């Protein structure tokens, strides 16, 4: 079902694009965006729906040039055809049942940041001129923001580690209004960005740290709630003291009741025997 859904979206995309894919220009005509570790379909299809089972088509990654997937008359990189770059081995597949409809799309598994770039699908043997399709692949890493309340009263901190491309990080209140923020970290390491921002709040409530990438492509947030009042350690201390006081009062009450019960019990034991002794004495002088 997942494959059918992906193919359907791919065909819709290709149908809407029409002949715009067949270009000689070096400018990519389509952008495909995917999150790191997810699979992605790179679309390539002849608008004539011509059967390509006996044809040659070649997928390459540009700058630097790397062989991604080649198909030649039912032979391809996954069944013995040599020449595929090692970083794509075991990660690329095509759709054999779709070749008769002119579909040369491929599926790239478990995408990595290193997969970012422009991919070209070429039909070199089509006359009068070869057909070239170009796709720009954007692979993004979108870690969930980590939010904390610092020791300073009302100071909230949000960390977004290892995001790619660079995110815009903001603090929002419960009404989704942007709060003034201060950036305390903005570093890049091997294409991944580490961003930390802070904001100060004066009112209790729930606040969101929002990280946005590529405008509306991806947005992820984390929530934290602020409650004004005693610190946690003070609440625990008060709770312990209250327990001791309540325990002492209960213990004292039980002790008093126990003493009273014991006294009453002794009175019942001594009372009847004394009365009986008195009666016996009065009857028998």
Backbone bond lengths (Angstrom), bond angles and torsions (degrees), N, CA, C in turn:
res aa  C-N    CA-C-N  psi(-1)  N-CA   C-N-CA  omega(-1)  CA-C   N-CA-C  phi
1 X - - - 1.463 - - 1.524 111.42 -
2 X 1.350 115.01 -38.83 1.468 118.87 179.67 1.527 110.16 -63.75
3 X 1.364 116.19 -41.59 1.459 120.34 -179.46 1.514 110.72 -63.65
4 X 1.344 116.50 -44.27 1.465 119.74 179.68 1.523 111.43 -61.29
5 X 1.338 116.00 -39.89 1.469 119.53 179.56 1.522 111.08 -64.72
6 X 1.336 116.46 -43.21 1.465 120.02 179.44 1.519 111.17 -64.58
7 X 1.341 116.17 -41.82 1.467 119.45 179.20 1.520 111.14 -65.12
8 X 1.340 116.33 -39.57 1.460 119.72 178.50 1.517 111.59 -60.50
9 X 1.343 116.63 -46.29 1.460 120.62 178.54 1.515 110.80 -62.98
10 X 1.343 115.36 -39.29 1.460 119.08 179.93 1.519 110.91 -63.59
11 X 1.356 116.85 -44.52 1.459 120.38 -179.36 1.525 111.58 -65.84
12 X 1.342 116.02 -39.20 1.470 118.99 176.83 1.515 110.42 -60.96
13 X 1.324 115.87 -42.32 1.456 120.80 -179.23 1.520 110.53 -63.49
14 X 1.353 115.10 -43.33 1.461 119.35 -179.36 1.525 111.12 -68.06
15 X 1.336 116.84 -38.60 1.464 120.04 -179.54 1.516 111.13 -64.29
16 X 1.343 116.47 -42.34 1.464 120.25 179.47 1.519 110.89 -66.36
17 X 1.331 116.48 -33.95 1.455 119.91 -177.02 1.521 111.99 -78.67
18 X 1.360 117.58 -31.52 1.455 121.75 177.98 1.504 112.85 59.01
19 X 1.325 116.79 -136.40 1.458 122.83 -175.32 1.513 113.23 -74.85
20 X 1.307 117.83 -3.83 1.460 119.99 -179.36 1.514 111.84 -62.16
21 X 1.351 117.89 -20.84 1.453 119.43 -179.64 1.524 111.83 -73.45
22 X 1.307 117.54 -32.22 1.461 120.33 -176.87 1.520 109.46 -83.14
23 X 1.342 116.78 93.66 1.453 121.20 -176.50 1.514 109.67 -136.56
24 X 1.282 115.86 157.67 1.453 122.37 177.09 1.518 111.27 -100.32
25 X 1.333 117.38 -9.11 1.459 121.54 -175.93 1.519 110.68 -71.67
26 X 1.349 116.12 156.09 1.453 120.78 177.41 1.515 112.40 -85.09
27 X 1.325 118.55 -1.81 1.457 121.87 -179.44 1.516 110.69 -84.14
28 X 1.349 119.16 126.39 1.467 120.29 177.90 1.519 110.82 -59.47
29 X 1.329 116.89 140.64 1.454 120.08 -178.51 1.514 111.86 -104.36
30 X 1.313 117.66 -3.94 1.460 120.06 179.26 1.521 109.07 -150.17
31 X 1.325 115.73 147.56 1.458 120.95 177.69 1.527 108.60 -119.95
32 X 1.326 114.99 131.79 1.457 121.90 175.69 1.529 107.19 -116.70
33 X 1.315 116.93 125.71 1.463 121.91 -177.42 1.518 109.73 -114.92
34 X 1.332 116.59 135.60 1.456 121.63 -177.82 1.518 109.00 -145.23
35 X 1.334 115.83 153.85 1.451 120.57 176.57 1.528 110.15 -87.61
36 X 1.308 116.21 144.31 1.462 122.15 -179.84 1.526 111.41 -50.68
37 X 1.342 115.91 137.58 1.470 125.61 179.66 1.520 113.57 81.45
38 X 1.332 118.80 -9.03 1.464 120.84 175.14 1.521 110.19 -86.62
39 X 1.344 116.09 159.26 1.463 120.95 174.48 1.523 109.34 -85.39
40 X 1.346 115.44 157.64 1.458 119.43 -178.54 1.528 109.59 -146.31
41 X 1.336 116.26 147.50 1.463 122.18 175.02 1.525 108.59 -102.69
42 X 1.325 116.19 127.87 1.467 122.16 172.68 1.524 106.85 -100.04
43 X 1.330 117.96 112.64 1.466 120.95 -172.81 1.523 113.25 -80.25
44 X 1.333 115.25 140.31 1.464 121.88 174.36 1.521 107.11 -157.63
45 X 1.331 117.59 120.16 1.460 120.31 -177.18 1.521 110.19 -155.41
46 X 1.329 115.69 140.04 1.460 120.66 175.71 1.521 109.49 -74.56
47 X 1.328 116.21 134.26 1.460 119.28 -178.57 1.517 112.01 -71.85
48 X 1.341 118.05 -8.37 1.471 121.71 178.87 1.527 111.86 -87.92
49 X 1.357 117.24 -6.35 1.466 122.05 -175.83 1.522 112.19 56.77
50 X 1.316 116.37 29.85 1.468 122.81 -177.99 1.534 110.41 -72.64
51 X 1.319 115.90 141.99 1.464 121.28 177.74 1.532 109.26 -66.36
52 X 1.339 116.50 124.23 1.467 120.45 -176.96 1.537 111.74 -116.21
53 X 1.352 117.53 18.57 1.460 120.80 -178.57 1.527 112.31 -61.65
54 X 1.324 117.87 -27.85 1.469 121.71 -178.73 1.526 112.00 -105.76
55 X 1.319 116.89 9.54 1.461 120.89 -176.72 1.526 111.94 -95.95
56 X 1.333 114.46 -179.56 1.461 123.02 173.98 1.527 108.58 -116.68
57 X 1.330 115.56 128.85 1.470 119.41 167.98 1.525 108.11 -138.73
58 X 1.321 114.14 148.96 1.465 120.11 -172.25 1.527 109.91 -136.08
59 X 1.334 115.43 127.73 1.458 121.66 174.84 1.528 108.70 -101.48
60 X 1.326 116.06 126.75 1.462 120.40 177.18 1.522 109.25 -132.37
61 X 1.337 115.28 152.47 1.452 121.04 173.12 1.516 107.80 -100.36
62 X 1.322 116.54 132.34 1.463 121.00 -176.13 1.529 111.74 -88.28
63 X 1.311 115.70 152.51 1.476 126.18 167.93 1.538 112.92 50.81
64 X 1.319 118.30 84.85 1.463 126.15 -10.20 1.525 110.81 -78.18
65 X 1.329 115.85 157.66 1.458 120.52 -175.03 1.530 110.74 -70.18
66 X 1.344 115.78 128.15 1.457 121.64 178.40 1.520 109.13 -137.39
67 X 1.338 115.16 139.58 1.453 120.72 179.01 1.526 110.15 -78.97
68 X 1.321 115.51 120.27 1.463 121.72 -177.58 1.527 111.16 -98.19
69 X 1.341 116.90 -54.24 1.464 120.89 -178.88 1.523 108.90 -159.31
70 X 1.346 115.80 131.74 1.466 121.38 176.39 1.520 109.28 -126.79
71 X 1.335 114.83 138.01 1.461 122.45 176.19 1.520 107.79 -124.94
72 X 1.359 116.01 130.14 1.460 120.12 178.45 1.529 109.01 -141.45
73 X 1.326 116.10 101.71 1.461 122.02 173.60 1.537 111.38 49.94
74 X 1.352 115.44 56.86 1.469 124.48 176.33 1.537 114.26 76.59
75 X 1.314 117.76 -0.21 1.464 121.17 171.62 1.530 107.95 -105.08
76 X 1.341 115.67 142.54 1.459 118.84 -179.11 1.517 109.06 -156.74
77 X 1.323 115.81 178.19 1.464 120.64 -174.37 1.530 113.44 -63.81
78 X 1.305 117.90 -22.03 1.455 119.66 -178.51 1.530 113.70 -89.63
79 X 1.344 118.36 -2.79 1.468 119.39 177.78 1.538 112.10 -130.48
80 X 1.333 116.10 30.06 1.463 119.32 171.79 1.509 116.50 116.48
81 X 1.335 118.64 -14.27 1.464 119.93 179.35 1.522 109.35 -68.15
82 X 1.362 119.61 124.95 1.465 121.78 -175.99 1.523 112.48 -83.44
83 X 1.349 115.05 164.69 1.455 120.06 171.44 1.518 115.59 117.31
84 X 1.338 118.43 -6.79 1.466 120.87 -176.96 1.526 110.50 -75.44
85 X 1.344 116.32 137.84 1.461 120.39 176.06 1.521 109.61 -65.78
86 X 1.353 114.61 144.26 1.457 120.63 -170.53 1.523 112.42 -62.60
87 X 1.320 119.31 -31.34 1.463 120.16 -176.90 1.519 113.36 -70.24
88 X 1.345 117.44 -12.71 1.463 120.72 178.94 1.523 112.88 -106.74
89 X 1.315 118.00 -3.12 1.466 121.01 -178.88 1.522 110.74 -62.54
90 X 1.328 115.18 130.68 1.455 121.08 178.70 1.513 114.92 75.13
91 X 1.330 118.17 3.73 1.462 120.86 -176.03 1.530 113.26 -115.92
92 X 1.331 117.89 -6.52 1.461 121.21 -174.48 1.528 109.90 -121.67
93 X 1.314 115.77 134.35 1.463 121.08 176.10 1.528 109.21 -139.62
94 X 1.349 115.08 161.85 1.467 119.60 177.52 1.527 108.18 -121.78
95 X 1.336 117.23 -172.20 1.451 122.45 -176.22 1.532 108.88 -121.13
96 X 1.343 116.84 89.88 1.471 120.70 -175.31 1.522 113.41 -56.08
97 X 1.332 116.95 -37.66 1.462 120.17 -177.77 1.521 112.84 -70.54
98 X 1.324 117.33 -12.10 1.466 121.02 -179.05 1.529 113.21 -99.53
99 X 1.336 116.82 -6.28 1.468 119.56 -177.56 1.529 111.71 -62.54
100 X 1.310 117.56 -34.51 1.473 120.00 -178.24 1.523 111.95 -68.60
101 X 1.339 116.16 -11.70 1.467 120.09 176.68 1.529 111.57 -103.43
102 X 1.327 117.17 8.14 1.460 120.62 177.80 1.514 114.33 84.00
103 X 1.332 116.97 15.50 1.469 120.84 -176.54 1.528 109.97 -95.64
104 X 1.327 116.24 114.07 1.468 122.49 178.91 1.530 111.37 -109.24
105 X 1.322 117.51 22.98 1.468 121.43 -179.37 1.524 110.37 -63.00
106 X 1.322 115.87 152.08 1.457 121.38 177.24 1.521 109.60 -126.16
107 X 1.327 114.64 160.32 1.462 121.15 177.55 1.521 108.15 -116.96
108 X 1.326 116.53 125.83 1.460 122.86 178.74 1.519 108.06 -104.92
109 X 1.341 116.37 122.50 1.460 121.22 -175.16 1.523 111.84 -91.98
110 X 1.328 114.91 148.75 1.464 123.65 173.58 1.539 111.42 44.37
111 X 1.306 115.06 68.01 1.454 120.97 -176.11 1.529 111.95 -61.47
112 X 1.332 115.34 150.27 1.456 123.51 179.49 1.521 108.65 -125.10
113 X 1.328 115.80 162.88 1.466 119.05 176.83 1.513 110.77 -60.48
114 X 1.342 116.84 -31.31 1.469 120.73 -179.72 1.527 112.43 -67.16
115 X 1.344 117.04 -14.12 1.469 120.32 179.62 1.524 112.20 -79.54
116 X 1.332 117.97 -9.14 1.463 120.31 177.24 1.525 110.54 -54.57
117 X 1.332 115.77 138.32 1.455 118.62 176.40 1.522 112.27 149.53
118 X 1.321 115.51 -172.40 1.460 122.22 -179.47 1.522 109.71 -102.49
119 X 1.322 115.48 131.23 1.469 122.67 -179.86 1.518 109.40 -113.95
120 X 1.317 115.97 140.64 1.458 121.59 -178.21 1.519 110.03 -121.65
121 X 1.327 116.22 130.96 1.465 123.37 174.68 1.536 107.20 -108.15
122 X 1.323 116.53 119.86 1.464 120.85 -171.89 1.527 110.51 -120.65
123 X 1.338 116.40 134.48 1.465 123.99 169.24 1.526 106.90 -110.28
124 X 1.338 119.41 89.38 1.473 121.00 -171.86 1.525 114.32 -72.98
125 X 1.340 118.10 -20.17 1.470 119.80 -173.20 1.516 113.99 -96.61
126 X 1.320 117.69 -1.60 1.465 119.79 179.80 1.527 109.57 -76.09
127 X 1.315 116.16 132.26 1.469 123.09 -178.88 1.516 109.91 -105.93
128 X 1.327 119.92 152.00 1.475 125.98 6.33 1.525 114.53 -79.25
129 X 1.345 118.46 -14.74 1.464 119.58 178.48 1.524 108.78 -141.42
130 X 1.324 115.28 151.38 1.450 119.80 -178.70 1.523 111.18 -63.57
131 X 1.321 115.02 152.35 1.456 120.83 177.41 1.523 109.04 -99.58
132 X 1.339 116.44 133.56 1.458 121.95 -179.15 1.524 109.06 -128.04
133 X 1.321 115.75 129.84 1.462 122.03 178.67 1.524 107.95 -121.92
134 X 1.311 117.56 132.95 1.463 121.09 -178.10 1.533 110.57 -121.52
135 X 1.339 114.00 134.51 1.463 121.69 -179.68 1.526 108.59 -130.29
136 X 1.329 117.00 131.83 1.462 121.19 173.31 1.525 108.40 -95.51
137 X 1.332 116.01 121.75 1.462 121.25 178.69 1.521 109.56 -102.06
138 X 1.323 115.68 125.59 1.461 122.01 177.22 1.525 107.90 -115.19
139 X 1.336 116.36 116.39 1.465 122.27 178.52 1.526 107.90 -105.68
140 X 1.321 116.13 125.34 1.459 120.10 -177.06 1.515 112.43 -118.29
141 X 1.331 115.87 146.05 1.465 122.36 172.60 1.521 107.53 -108.67
142 X 1.324 116.54 125.95 1.465 120.43 -174.23 1.527 110.31 -130.95
143 X 1.335 117.86 79.27 1.464 120.32 178.27 1.528 111.15 -72.26
144 X 1.330 116.11 152.43 1.470 121.30 179.55 1.525 109.49 -73.31
145 X 1.332 117.84 134.48 1.474 120.67 178.50 1.525 111.66 -61.48
146 X 1.334 115.42 144.89 1.467 122.20 177.96 1.524 107.44 -108.50
147 X 1.346 116.92 118.57 1.466 121.22 -173.96 1.525 110.45 -114.21
148 X 1.339 115.78 143.33 1.464 121.84 179.79 1.525 110.09 -144.86
149 X 1.344 115.31 158.28 1.459 122.26 171.28 1.522 106.74 -103.63
150 X 1.329 116.70 119.14 1.454 120.54 -178.98 1.530 110.47 -78.53
151 X 1.330 116.26 171.42 1.462 120.82 -176.45 1.516 112.02 -61.69
152 X 1.331 115.90 -35.88 1.448 118.93 178.83 1.530 110.01 -63.23
153 X 1.313 117.09 139.07 1.460 121.85 -176.24 1.519 111.42 -61.56
154 X 1.351 115.95 122.22 1.454 121.51 174.90 1.506 115.56 77.25
155 X 1.337 120.13 10.75 1.465 122.41 -179.47 1.528 109.21 -95.62
156 X 1.341 115.83 114.86 1.458 122.06 -179.38 1.525 109.82 -105.17
157 X 1.317 116.32 140.95 1.462 120.83 -179.89 1.528 110.10 -127.01
158 X 1.337 115.74 141.02 1.465 122.43 180.00 1.525 109.03 -130.42
159 X 1.351 115.82 126.83 1.457 121.20 179.41 1.537 109.14 -116.49
160 X 1.334 116.37 132.31 1.459 122.28 174.54 1.529 106.85 -121.14
161 X 1.332 118.11 100.75 1.461 120.79 -174.67 1.530 112.92 -95.08
162 X 1.320 116.59 131.40 1.464 120.99 170.49 1.509 116.10 70.83
163 X 1.332 118.49 35.43 1.458 121.30 179.06 1.525 110.92 -85.96
164 X 1.321 116.48 150.32 1.463 121.88 175.15 1.527 108.40 -155.53
165 X 1.331 118.55 130.04 1.468 127.43 -2.86 1.529 111.10 -68.69
166 X 1.335 115.33 -179.80 1.453 120.93 -175.37 1.526 110.64 -59.38
167 X 1.343 117.69 128.12 1.466 120.44 -178.88 1.529 112.69 -89.70
168 X 1.313 115.14 158.70 1.460 122.21 167.13 1.526 106.56 -98.34
169 X 1.332 117.18 120.49 1.461 121.28 -174.17 1.527 109.07 -112.40
170 X 1.336 116.49 127.10 1.457 121.93 -177.22 1.530 110.36 -136.74
171 X 1.336 114.65 156.00 1.465 121.82 170.10 1.522 108.41 -101.95
172 X 1.334 116.65 132.99 1.457 122.43 177.68 1.527 109.29 -120.86
173 X 1.343 115.60 148.12 1.464 118.90 173.52 1.527 109.61 -87.49
174 X 1.336 117.15 -174.01 1.462 120.87 -176.31 1.522 112.97 -67.02
175 X 1.342 116.90 -17.48 1.468 121.49 177.01 1.524 111.98 -95.62
176 X 1.352 116.44 13.13 1.475 122.95 -179.36 1.525 112.81 61.22
177 X 1.329 115.51 30.89 1.461 120.27 174.40 1.528 109.04 -95.85
178 X 1.326 115.76 137.25 1.459 120.86 -177.17 1.523 111.08 -71.67
179 X 1.330 115.88 134.09 1.466 121.66 179.18 1.529 109.58 -99.82
180 X 1.332 117.22 152.46 1.472 119.91 175.17 1.532 109.69 -61.05
181 X 1.323 116.77 131.09 1.465 120.85 -178.20 1.520 110.77 -126.98
182 X 1.319 113.97 156.48 1.458 121.81 176.85 1.526 108.16 -122.02
183 X 1.331 117.01 126.06 1.451 121.64 178.75 1.528 109.49 -84.76
184 X 1.331 116.33 121.58 1.464 120.51 -178.75 1.532 111.49 -109.28
185 X 1.336 117.27 -10.73 1.462 121.32 175.41 1.514 109.49 -150.72
186 X 1.337 116.67 134.28 1.464 123.07 177.15 1.526 107.14 -152.88
187 X 1.333 115.95 87.39 1.457 120.95 -174.40 1.527 111.24 -127.45
188 X 1.325 115.78 152.88 1.464 121.93 176.51 1.524 109.30 -121.10
189 X 1.345 115.21 133.37 1.455 121.67 177.34 1.521 108.88 -137.00
190 X 1.336 115.44 109.96 1.466 122.46 178.80 1.532 112.30 53.54
191 X 1.306 115.65 45.88 1.455 120.81 176.14 1.507 115.26 82.95
192 X 1.317 117.57 0.17 1.460 121.43 178.27 1.530 109.18 -111.02
193 X 1.328 115.30 139.41 1.462 120.49 -175.60 1.532 110.64 -107.14
194 X 1.330 114.72 137.23 1.458 122.44 177.35 1.540 107.27 -115.54
195 X 1.324 116.00 112.90 1.462 121.49 -174.57 1.529 109.18 -123.60
196 X 1.345 116.12 132.93 1.458 122.12 176.61 1.525 108.92 -131.23
197 X 1.326 116.22 129.37 1.468 120.90 179.06 1.526 109.47 -129.99
198 X 1.320 115.14 156.27 1.464 121.74 179.69 1.524 110.03 -131.34
199 X 1.329 114.95 154.77 1.459 121.14 173.32 1.526 108.22 -147.17
200 X 1.325 115.77 156.96 1.461 121.05 178.86 1.516 109.35 -114.76
201 X 1.344 116.51 130.27 1.464 121.28 -179.92 1.526 108.85 -119.37
202 X 1.315 115.33 148.18 1.470 120.79 -178.06 1.520 112.63 -115.11
203 X 1.333 116.90 -10.14 1.460 120.69 -177.87 1.523 109.89 -115.54
204 X 1.345 117.71 145.03 1.460 119.84 174.76 1.519 110.55 -67.15
205 X 1.308 116.26 151.65 1.457 120.48 -179.04 1.508 111.24 153.60
206 X 1.340 115.97 -176.86 1.460 122.19 179.68 1.523 109.71 -106.57
207 X 1.321 115.91 134.10 1.461 122.48 -176.26 1.529 109.92 -125.67
208 X 1.348 115.10 151.11 1.463 121.02 -176.06 1.524 110.34 -119.77
209 X 1.325 114.88 136.43 1.459 120.03 168.56 1.526 106.95 -99.96
210 X 1.326 116.85 123.14 1.460 122.31 -173.39 1.530 109.45 -117.64
211 X 1.348 115.72 126.43 1.469 121.71 176.24 1.519 108.28 -111.60
212 X 1.342 116.58 122.41 1.467 121.71 -178.36 1.529 109.41 -117.92
213 X 1.352 115.31 140.80 1.462 121.23 179.44 1.525 109.87 -131.52
214 X 1.329 115.33 141.69 1.461 121.45 178.05 1.523 111.43 47.90
215 X 1.324 114.54 54.86 1.457 122.06 179.97 1.533 110.01 59.26
216 X 1.324 118.45 -107.03 1.455 121.11 -175.74 1.526 113.02 -100.80
217 X 1.350 117.43 9.14 1.460 118.24 -177.59 1.522 111.49 -62.27
218 X 1.306 116.02 -47.59 1.464 117.83 -176.75 1.524 109.63 -146.04
219 X 1.339 114.65 137.92 1.457 120.54 176.71 1.518 108.24 -143.44
220 X 1.319 116.38 129.25 1.456 121.72 179.92 1.522 107.89 -137.16
221 X 1.337 116.31 145.26 1.464 119.37 -175.18 1.525 110.70 -141.15
222 X 1.329 114.57 161.61 1.465 122.84 173.90 1.521 107.96 -133.35
223 X 1.334 116.18 146.77 1.468 121.80 -175.75 1.525 111.07 -113.96
224 X 1.330 115.02 146.77 1.457 120.69 173.43 1.526 107.75 -143.32
225 X 1.337 116.89 141.36 1.463 121.32 -177.00 1.525 110.43 -111.91
226 X 1.318 115.58 138.25 1.465 122.57 -178.04 1.515 108.75 -110.80
227 X 1.339 116.69 128.90 1.462 122.34 178.57 1.524 108.46 -122.24
228 X 1.317 117.64 121.78 1.457 120.71 177.27 1.524 109.64 -79.23
229 X 1.319 117.72 141.34 1.455 121.97 -179.02 1.511 110.13 151.41
230 X 1.333 115.95 -160.67 1.450 120.40 -178.82 1.516 110.92 -68.69
231 X 1.325 116.71 148.63 1.455 119.59 174.57 1.523 110.65 -62.41
232 X 1.320 116.74 161.58 1.457 121.24 -177.55 1.519 111.03 -60.33
233 X 1.365 116.50 -42.80 1.467 118.93 -176.63 1.531 111.19 -64.06
234 X 1.371 115.32 -33.72 1.457 118.78 179.11 1.521 110.97 -69.28
235 X 1.319 116.55 -39.03 1.457 120.08 177.71 1.517 111.97 -63.15
236 X 1.333 116.39 -39.85 1.463 120.16 178.30 1.525 110.93 -65.18
237 X 1.350 116.40 -43.39 1.458 120.58 -179.81 1.522 110.96 -61.66
238 X 1.335 116.09 -44.32 1.463 120.10 179.23 1.522 110.41 -62.96
239 X 1.309 116.45 -40.27 1.456 120.54 178.94 1.519 112.13 -61.34
240 X 1.353 116.23 -41.89 1.467 120.38 178.66 1.524 110.91 -64.37
241 X 1.350 116.52 -43.48 1.469 120.60 179.76 1.523 110.80 -62.39
242 X 1.329 116.25 -43.78 1.466 120.18 179.26 1.521 110.74 -61.15
243 X 1.329 116.69 -40.14 1.464 120.66 179.47 1.525 110.91 -62.40
244 X 1.346 115.83 -43.30 1.458 119.59 178.56 1.527 111.29 -62.03
245 X 1.338 116.87 -44.04 1.468 120.82 -178.91 1.526 110.68 -63.60
246 X 1.344 115.35 -48.57 1.464 119.62 -179.82 1.517 110.67 -61.99
247 X 1.346 115.62 -41.67 1.463 119.46 178.87 1.518 111.73 -62.31
248 X 1.343 116.77 -40.53 1.463 120.40 178.79 1.508 112.25 -65.04
249 X 1.334 117.04 -43.23 1.454 120.94 179.95 1.525 110.51 -63.22
250 X 1.330 116.00 -45.89 1.468 120.13 179.89 1.523 110.47 -61.60
251 X 1.337 115.94 -42.96 1.458 119.97 179.04 1.525 112.14 -61.69
252 X 1.331 115.97 -42.40 1.459 120.76 179.66 1.524 110.74 -63.48
253 X 1.337 116.83 -45.21 1.463 121.26 -179.79 1.518 110.47 -61.75
254 X 1.318 117.08 -44.00 1.460 120.23 179.35 1.524 111.25 -64.00
255 X 1.332 115.74 -37.73 1.465 119.37 179.44 1.517 110.70 -64.90
256 X 1.348 117.55 -44.42 1.469 121.53 179.01 1.513 110.58 -62.34
257 X 1.319 116.20 -44.86 1.463 119.66 -179.95 1.518 110.64 -64.28
258 X 1.319 116.70 -38.56 1.455 120.19 178.78 1.518 111.73 -63.90
259 X 1.331 116.59 -39.72 1.463 121.09 178.65 1.528 109.93 -65.20
260 X 1.336 116.64 -43.07 1.465 120.75 -179.24 1.516 110.99 -64.11
261 X 1.336 115.85 -42.62 1.456 119.84 179.26 1.517 111.21 -63.02
262 X 1.316 115.15 -40.34 1.470 119.72 179.60 1.527 110.27 -64.23
263 X 1.349 116.80 -42.10 1.473 121.28 -179.27 1.516 110.68 -65.45
264 X 1.318 117.17 -44.05 1.451 121.38 178.46 1.508 110.73 -61.87
265 X 1.304 116.68 -38.98 1.459 121.15 179.99 1.512 110.82 -64.28
266 X 1.334 115.32 -42.04 1.463 119.13 178.65 1.526 110.51 -65.88
267 X 1.322 117.73 -37.17 1.463 121.90 179.42 1.515 111.34 -63.72
268 X 1.361 116.22 -39.53 1.453 120.31 179.53 1.514 111.22 -67.59
269 X 1.329 116.38 -34.31 1.456 120.16 -179.78 1.533 110.44 -70.44
270 X 1.332 117.34 -43.54 1.470 121.25 -176.14 1.527 112.23 -80.00
271 X 1.312 117.98 -33.50 1.461 122.03 -173.17 1.518 113.85 -60.84
272 X 1.298 123.69 -57.47 1.454 125.04 -175.79 1.506 112.53 -63.83
273 X 1.283 120.55 -38.74 1.477 122.60 -177.84 1.525 110.50 -66.70
274 X 1.322 117.39 -38.67 1.474 120.83 179.33 1.505 110.07 -67.28
275 X 1.360 115.41 -42.56 1.466 119.08 179.86 1.517 111.44 -64.33
276 X 1.350 114.33 -40.42 1.457 118.62 178.39 1.520 110.98 -63.54
277 X 1.321 116.87 -41.73 1.463 121.54 179.17 1.525 110.70 -61.74
278 X 1.334 116.95 -40.33 1.466 121.23 179.43 1.505 111.09 -63.88
279 X 1.345 116.31 -44.09 1.463 121.16 179.87 1.517 111.46 -62.77
280 X 1.326 115.69 -42.83 1.457 119.48 -179.93 1.521 111.44 -64.25
281 X 1.315 115.62 -36.53 1.454 119.53 -179.86 1.517 112.47 -67.96
282 X 1.373 115.22 -38.49 1.461 120.01 -178.40 1.514 111.52 -71.51
283 X 1.331 117.88 -30.14 1.460 121.30 -178.40 1.510 110.71 -79.86
284 X 1.273 119.17 -29.33 1.464 123.00 -176.66 1.506 108.27 -125.50
285 X 1.341 115.43 90.55 1.475 119.87 -178.51 1.535 109.77 -71.20
